Amino acid sequence: MSNPDSFIEEVTEEVRRDRLFRLFRKYGWIGIVAVLAVVGGSAWNEWSKSRAEARAEAFGDAIADALDQGTPEERSAALTAIPADGGQSALIGLVVSSDVQGNREENLAALDKVAADTALSPAYRDLAVLRRVLLAGTDSALGDRRSALQGIAVAGRPYRTLAEEQLAYLLVEEGKTDEAIAAMITLLQDQEASGGLRARLTRMVKVLGGTLPDQAAG
């Protein structure tokens, strides 16, 4: 019985091999394509990552080169000539507006452009609004500055606490000292307020003659 059984097993095994071979010839390309897709996908990701890093490095070098130009006009021209889109364009606008020796009106216009670009994230747009309020100063109507700051002093916005700080300073500008002190003390106790912000507010409250809460005073 063992010989017939062994023979049957050998035949069965050959049949299995033959079927497997035929199936591989018929459908094996699927596996090959899958392997190529995995390998190709990994290669594409690596290439994309390398390309993105190279592009970011080139962009940074271009900004550095532009800032090395001699005059504000040359720096501005070099910066605006850098090929950019999206967040890079916003970054260039913010860099242009930060040139203290640059043309003030051009700086304000650059900030307006960033702030008005709805395709950008709030991180860029809100920073442009905040920077514009600071740059415009008292040349801009107090009501306009307050309205701009209130638009970004909203829960969840990236520069909420900094906007609230500036709103408190507007109260000082209006002569509403008690309201300003109260606003500053509230902001001092805000969990999202940074250490630098708390230090500034602490000094301001003292200068204005206010009384600091025990935690802030310590």
Contacts in CASP RR format, 6 or more apart in sequence:
PFRMAT RR
TARGET T0000
AUTHOR 0000-0000-0000
METHOD contacts of the structure
MODEL  1
MSNPDSFIEEVTEEVRRDRLFRLFRKYGWIGIVAVLAVVGGSAWNEWSKS
RAEARAEAFGDAIADALDQGTPEERSAALTAIPADGGQSALIGLVVSSDV
QGNREENLAALDKVAADTALSPAYRDLAVLRRVLLAGTDSALGDRRSALQ
GIAVAGRPYRTLAEEQLAYLLVEEGKTDEAIAAMITLLQDQEASGGLRAR
LTRMVKVLGGTLPDQAAG
59 82 0 8 1.000
59 84 0 8 1.000
59 88 0 8 1.000
62 82 0 8 1.000
63 79 0 8 1.000
63 82 0 8 1.000
63 91 0 8 1.000
63 92 0 8 1.000
63 95 0 8 1.000
65 78 0 8 1.000
66 75 0 8 1.000
66 78 0 8 1.000
66 79 0 8 1.000
66 81 0 8 1.000
66 82 0 8 1.000
67 75 0 8 1.000
67 79 0 8 1.000
67 95 0 8 1.000
69 75 0 8 1.000
69 77 0 8 1.000
69 78 0 8 1.000
72 99 0 8 1.000
72 101 0 8 1.000
72 102 0 8 1.000
72 103 0 8 1.000
73 102 0 8 1.000
73 103 0 8 1.000
75 96 0 8 1.000
75 99 0 8 1.000
75 102 0 8 1.000
76 96 0 8 1.000
76 99 0 8 1.000
76 102 0 8 1.000
76 103 0 8 1.000
76 106 0 8 1.000
79 92 0 8 1.000
79 93 0 8 1.000
79 95 0 8 1.000
79 96 0 8 1.000
80 92 0 8 1.000
80 96 0 8 1.000
82 88 0 8 1.000
82 92 0 8 1.000
84 91 0 8 1.000
84 92 0 8 1.000
86 117 0 8 1.000
86 119 0 8 1.000
86 120 0 8 1.000
87 120 0 8 1.000
87 121 0 8 1.000
87 124 0 8 1.000
89 114 0 8 1.000
89 117 0 8 1.000
90 114 0 8 1.000
90 117 0 8 1.000
90 120 0 8 1.000
90 124 0 8 1.000
90 125 0 8 1.000
90 128 0 8 1.000
91 124 0 8 1.000
93 110 0 8 1.000
93 111 0 8 1.000
93 113 0 8 1.000
93 114 0 8 1.000
93 128 0 8 1.000
94 110 0 8 1.000
94 111 0 8 1.000
94 114 0 8 1.000
94 124 0 8 1.000
94 127 0 8 1.000
94 128 0 8 1.000
94 131 0 8 1.000
96 106 0 8 1.000
96 107 0 8 1.000
96 110 0 8 1.000
97 107 0 8 1.000
97 108 0 8 1.000
97 110 0 8 1.000
97 111 0 8 1.000
97 128 0 8 1.000
97 131 0 8 1.000
97 132 0 8 1.000
97 135 0 8 1.000
98 107 0 8 1.000
98 131 0 8 1.000
99 107 0 8 1.000
104 135 0 8 1.000
107 135 0 8 1.000
108 132 0 8 1.000
108 135 0 8 1.000
108 136 0 8 1.000
111 128 0 8 1.000
111 129 0 8 1.000
111 131 0 8 1.000
111 132 0 8 1.000
111 135 0 8 1.000
112 128 0 8 1.000
112 132 0 8 1.000
114 120 0 8 1.000
114 124 0 8 1.000
114 125 0 8 1.000
114 127 0 8 1.000
114 128 0 8 1.000
115 125 0 8 1.000
115 128 0 8 1.000
115 129 0 8 1.000
115 132 0 8 1.000
117 124 0 8 1.000
117 125 0 8 1.000
118 125 0 8 1.000
122 152 0 8 1.000
122 157 0 8 1.000
122 158 0 8 1.000
123 158 0 8 1.000
126 152 0 8 1.000
126 157 0 8 1.000
126 158 0 8 1.000
126 159 0 8 1.000
126 163 0 8 1.000
127 158 0 8 1.000
127 159 0 8 1.000
129 148 0 8 1.000
129 149 0 8 1.000
129 151 0 8 1.000
129 152 0 8 1.000
130 149 0 8 1.000
130 152 0 8 1.000
130 159 0 8 1.000
130 162 0 8 1.000
130 163 0 8 1.000
130 166 0 8 1.000
132 148 0 8 1.000
133 140 0 8 1.000
133 145 0 8 1.000
133 148 0 8 1.000
133 149 0 8 1.000
133 166 0 8 1.000
134 166 0 8 1.000
136 145 0 8 1.000
137 145 0 8 1.000
138 173 0 8 1.000
142 170 0 8 1.000
142 173 0 8 1.000
142 174 0 8 1.000
145 166 0 8 1.000
145 170 0 8 1.000
146 167 0 8 1.000
146 170 0 8 1.000
149 163 0 8 1.000
149 164 0 8 1.000
149 166 0 8 1.000
149 167 0 8 1.000
149 170 0 8 1.000
150 163 0 8 1.000
150 167 0 8 1.000
151 157 0 8 1.000
151 163 0 8 1.000
152 159 0 8 1.000
152 160 0 8 1.000
152 163 0 8 1.000
153 160 0 8 1.000
153 163 0 8 1.000
153 164 0 8 1.000
153 167 0 8 1.000
154 160 0 8 1.000
157 163 0 8 1.000
160 192 0 8 1.000
161 187 0 8 1.000
161 190 0 8 1.000
161 192 0 8 1.000
161 193 0 8 1.000
161 194 0 8 1.000
161 197 0 8 1.000
162 197 0 8 1.000
164 183 0 8 1.000
164 187 0 8 1.000
164 190 0 8 1.000
165 184 0 8 1.000
165 187 0 8 1.000
165 197 0 8 1.000
165 200 0 8 1.000
165 201 0 8 1.000
167 183 0 8 1.000
168 180 0 8 1.000
168 183 0 8 1.000
168 184 0 8 1.000
168 187 0 8 1.000
168 201 0 8 1.000
168 204 0 8 1.000
169 180 0 8 1.000
169 204 0 8 1.000
171 177 0 8 1.000
171 179 0 8 1.000
171 180 0 8 1.000
171 183 0 8 1.000
172 180 0 8 1.000
172 204 0 8 1.000
172 208 0 8 1.000
177 208 0 8 1.000
180 208 0 8 1.000
181 205 0 8 1.000
181 208 0 8 1.000
181 209 0 8 1.000
181 210 0 8 1.000
184 201 0 8 1.000
184 204 0 8 1.000
184 205 0 8 1.000
185 201 0 8 1.000
185 205 0 8 1.000
185 212 0 8 1.000
185 213 0 8 1.000
185 216 0 8 1.000
187 193 0 8 1.000
187 197 0 8 1.000
187 201 0 8 1.000
188 198 0 8 1.000
188 201 0 8 1.000
188 202 0 8 1.000
188 205 0 8 1.000
188 212 0 8 1.000
188 213 0 8 1.000
188 216 0 8 1.000
189 213 0 8 1.000
189 215 0 8 1.000
189 216 0 8 1.000
193 201 0 8 1.000
198 216 0 8 1.000
201 216 0 8 1.000
202 212 0 8 1.000
202 216 0 8 1.000
202 217 0 8 1.000
205 211 0 8 1.000
205 212 0 8 1.000
205 216 0 8 1.000
206 212 0 8 1.000
END
